[in-house]
Amino acid sequence: MESPELKASFLSRLTWHWMGAMISTGNKRPLEMSDLYELNQEDKAESCEQRWNECYEKEGSKRVLRVILRFLGVKFFLLFILRPLWLAALILQVYVIKELIHRSRLKSSRTWSDFLLVAGLFFLAQSQSLCNIWMFFYGWRYGVRLRAAFSMAAFNKMLSTRTAEFNGSFDSLLFNLVNSDTQKLIDCLCILPYVVCFPFHLLVVSFFLYREAGIATLAGVAWTVVVGILMSYVAKYMGHLARRKHSSTDARVGILCETLAGIRIIKFNGWVPLFMKKINSARAGEMKWVSKLAMISTIMYILKDSIVPFACIFAFGAYIIHHKMLDVTIAFVVLSFFSILARDNICFINGLPSISNALVAVERLQKVLDLTNSLQTSKSKKTSNIFAIELLDCNFARNISKSINPKPIHMQIQRGILAGLIGKVGSGKSSLLYGILEELKLTQGSLFVEGNIAYSPQQPWILNDTMRNNIVFGSIFDNKRYDNVVAACALNHDISMLPNGSDTEIGERGVNLSGGQKARVSLARACYSTAPIILLDDPLSAVDASTAKYIVDYVLNGILKGRTVIMATHSIISLQACDEIYLLDTNNGIKRILSSSKDIKCEMELVSAKTELNASQYSKLDNSKGGIVKQETMESGNIKLSHYLEYLHIAGWSTFLIIPIFILGQGALLMVDYWIRIWTDNKYSISKYTYLILFTCLAYLTSSKNMHKLMVEKVFRSPLLFFDQNPIGRLLNRYSKDQAIADETLPSLIKRALEGIYGSIGGLVLIGILIPWFLLTIPLALAILIYVRQQYISTGSALKRLDAISQSPIFTHFTETLQGAVSIRAYNNQKRFHDQLVKLVDNNHKAYILYVHASRWLSTRLDFVTTISITVAAFLVVFLRNYISPGLTGVILVQTLKLTDVLQIAIKWTVEAESVFATNKSEPRILSSNWPAAGSIEFINYTLAYREDLPAVLNNISFKIFPLEKIGIVGRTGAGKSSLAAAMFRMVENMACSGTILVDDIDIKTIELDDLRQRLSIIPQDPVLFSGTLRFNMDPFGKNDDREIHEALTRAHFSSTQSYKNFDNGLDGQITSSGTNFSVGERQLLCLARSLLRKSKILIMDEATAAVDNDTDQIIQATIRASFQDCTVLTVAHRIQTIIDNDRVLVMEAGRIAEFDTPKNLLKLTGNFMTEVKIKSICVFRGTDGSPSKEAFSVYKPPALLEDGIKLFVYAGKYDLICNWLETLD
């Protein structure tokens, strides 16, 4: 709906009367996003981005600070004239007060001019208020526009920069830049006019002081200047501290980001206390700088509050030294001018740190924008060539110093063929695909690519979007094409199980999909695209044999026929479709081992003419809503008292010392004004120097009251930790933003609130004592203020909550885009993701800008009420001036003017607080040190569901595993294999879970969670590494020495990888965030080595070798058999050869146990296991002369002996895998 602001009259805009309809709606019901007004064109993200790009192009040096100045333009700086107008209104108020005090001394009769002066005081106070409100408003508005431009610039740079340019801290830098740093820019623009205009104001006020009290006042002005100079140096030092603090914040957010991404493996390993300690340690490092900033801020506040009292001391001291008595009129005029000067100086002092913080934010954006733009492509095109892809003696590098391969790569791929890329783990297959995608730097040779590229990564990237949108991925939707792709990728039955079919939302990173399902969705995305070139990185590693065979037939030999495909793979079954096969070796470069489809023949015995695929289990999905990710909810209503009490409880007992300190300080402030009255009335025969000494003592007390600021900062900086199951972007937004509020905003609000509350109470009490008649107006004023507050609070809090809720999707979008940047660039989808961010930013701006408008609506009305109070006080002074002294007149008028600030602060803070705050365990069993000693496992009638309102993924299963048994677990994708591991580690516990799991006859529900998880070991399907040293990733608790760690790396065959040989500093070498400096297969080897160190009695391997080649898989299995022979091992696998020699095999189907017996017995049955064996096993590679290809089998070596079922025959240099079926199968 269109904003009423566009059609509002001048007076309506001036007072924000047009916001009345929104305020009224917010009082009737909770506001929703649909209630918000449309943005003005200048406030839209697209307009802000366009202006930023224009300014950036015009600025030759590309310095961000200069671009910002261009972006703001002359119009913004013309608004600075409101600040001198504010000063003019204040100076005129001083002269009105002077005239009223003068007339009070004369005791003259009242005339119409007296009431004209009162009316003038009202007009001037209101004008001053509006100038201040509008100055802040335009600072906010331009700040919001600059925030949008900043966000879009950072996002565009992220999408146009190759992965190799990113360092490990880029994600945390980006989040902090878009979140907290942009807010610092808004704060800076709001305070900037106060800083810029301060020198001019200083000269003007100094002139009027000199005019009123002569040269003596310059001593006070000099003190003000000295304090200002001191504060500038302090602010410079604060800028240095802020930079250090921001670096610490980046580190903390980076640790949190990767902790959230790897939370599953952290819980599996019982590392929660360790990573909490790590996060708290990072927080402690940050708090060191926060505390120093708090200390320096305290010093600034102390000097700030010393300005007026000490300026008056020096001015009055110099004045009376010249043997002059201090006149009451001069005293209060000088005090008023120094108060104006102090307010300006305070804004100047407060503004300097804001400007320093903003400059730090500008530096950080400069750092992002200075990254090399990878869209300035280095690849060329040959339109008349028969080759779709040519790599002519190429080498690639993640950085300039280190190349991926020792030898250059020479490879030419003809149009329309399927090229297989094989090699041992860590040989550089994924890196080669990255090089073709230009995600790595081309350091040598020439790269030629003809046509667009579609890419399916080894670790599938899934959007938090519908199944359809994940597959179509921004292309034009063609229903027939979509149906064909879904059918070819074996997704028909999976989609039919979804509550809303293809329109069902898939959770972030595909959390509600199995590994095989994610792989097929990623493959379907590549198939649906119209790109002539397809890059597939191990697409079949996570799917079972039946599904793999189906995909080979209907994808590789089906819908992708005619397109150029390069497929990195470890799967023998997929190589039958290849026209060419390339062997990649870390030492010898790349070699073509099979050059045409005639050179390879795969003879497979089919179970039937049609492979039948069972439906997958989408049991984590919410069948009622069709999604798993919760929408961020908005609280409604007022904040309960318990929230404030909880905050105070966290702050500690010292909180209660704040109240008496504030009372003492506020009393001292009031006595300063009142002492001037006693001094100037001069009723007592006390030396004038005595007055000066006593005044100095009071000034010192006034200044020292601000020592409590340090305590406030210390007390209210306790971290507030919020754990919730939400997307990472939402969690990062809440964690970083809410923590910034707790660190910076809330302590400042509390401080100002207490000043406002006690200042209001003190001022009202003093005025009430001096003019009892004024007390009659207080109930009416309070009633009006409370009414205005109540009118605003529902709308203001709702808008603030909508702002927070609409901001979280922005950070989720940033997170998803950063994780999938390679795929987005490969599919040329940058514009679609850019446009989506534009919509999200606009959505957020609707709430944020309306919140700013609403707060200005509140400010104008609060100021109007307090201005009325000033007018009433002035009227009473005029009416009763024959009964009160000139000194009391000055005290009353000065105090009523101060009420304009302090009373509004008190009301506003309670509103801000509403917005800011709007955001049976049994005793565990004590285990023996060697538990589990035997390693037996028993499931008894066990049922598991991921939520109480969802179907079960494990249905009343019962089985027993005996000590030291080696159990293979197989089944179709989504059959519940990984859910068994989740049950063992108690990853899911709710009312829908029932039954018992015994480990060594102990119910695991009675064991403390971290203790349980630390006694078991798991090697996960998705290997997770964390930033830090190799030693930390291997042994987080530091329980093993270097010799043991090296031994584990050797036994896991990680030491033999090329990446480890090139790894600097050995165990002290740094692993990047998520372990991106190692391949997926190498990460799985590291996870295996980690398990070898844990020496657990029970090991679960969840597709732990899916990303390694068959040769390495066999070596690993041999290592496991040797290293874990005294352990119980559960192996979830799709490769039959991985588990064929296990003691028993557990076959899962639809959450139930279909078969559970020895491999020999299962082969006698016509069940699922035998089907898997037949599809996987009968594969013979032959050359054109009829002899098997020795080079192919050197990479894909079958098992040496598979117990009475399948035997490997080696004769006359020939490698032949023959199925020797048992007599019962003949």
KATABEL-V731149 format. One line per field, one symbol per residue. psi: psi as a letter, one per 30 degrees, with the letter a starting at -180 (. if undefined). A space follows every 50 residues. Layout:
psi = ???
This chain:
psi = kkkfeegkleeeeeghfffeeeeeeffelkkleffkllkleffkeeeeee eeeeeeefjefgkeeeeeeeeeleeeffffffeeeeeeeeeeeefeeeee eeeeefhllklffefeeeeeeeeeeeeeeeeeeeeeeeeeeeeeeeeeee eeeeeeeefgkleffklfgeeeeeeeefdeeeeeeeeeeefeeeeefeee eeeeeeeeeeeegafeffeeeeeeeeeeeeeeeeeeeeeeeeeeeeeeee eeeeeeefeeegfeeeeeghgeeeeeeeeeeeeeeefeeeeeeeeeeeee eeeeffeeeeeeeeeeeeeffghkkjkeeeefeeeeeeeeeeeeeeeeee eeeeeeeeeeeeeeeeeeffkkjffikfllkjfglfkekkjjhlklkele fklekeklkjkjjlkgljkkjlllkgfgeeeeeeeefgflkjfkakkkkj llkkkjlejkjklialeefeeehflkkjeeeeeeeeeeghfeeeeffkeg bfgkkklkghfglleeeeeeeeeeeeeflgkfkkjkjhfgfglleeeeee eeefdegcffkflkkkjklgjefffffkekkkkkkfegbkkjfkflfffk kjjkjkelfkkkklkljhffkjfffglekkkklkklllkleeeeeeeeee elffeffeeeeeeeeeeeeefeeeeeeeefehfkikkffeeeeeeeeeee eeefffffeeeeeeeggkkjkkkljlleeeeeeeeeeeeeeeeeeeeeee eeeeeeeeeeeeeeeeeeeeiffffffeeeeeeeeeeeeeeeeeeeeeee eeeeefeefeeeeeeeeeegeeeeeeghgeeeeeeeeeeeeeeeeeeeee eeeeeeeeeeeeeeeeeeeeeeeeeeeeegffflleeeeeeeeeeeeffe eeeeeeeeeeeeeeeefh.iklklkjllfgkkeegkkkkjhkkkkflfgl lkfkjhkklkklkgkjkkjlllkgfgeffeeeeeghfkjaffklakkkjh gkkffgkkeeeeffflkkjlejkkllkaleeeeeiefhflleeeeeeeee ffgeffleeeefkkgbfgkkklkghfglleeeeeeeeeeeeeffhlfkkk jjhfgfglleeeeeeeeeeeeefgfglkkkjklfkefegfglelkjjkjh gljekjaleeeefflhaeeeeeeeefeijkkkafgfkljeeeffeiklle kijfdkkkkjkhgkjkjkjikleff.
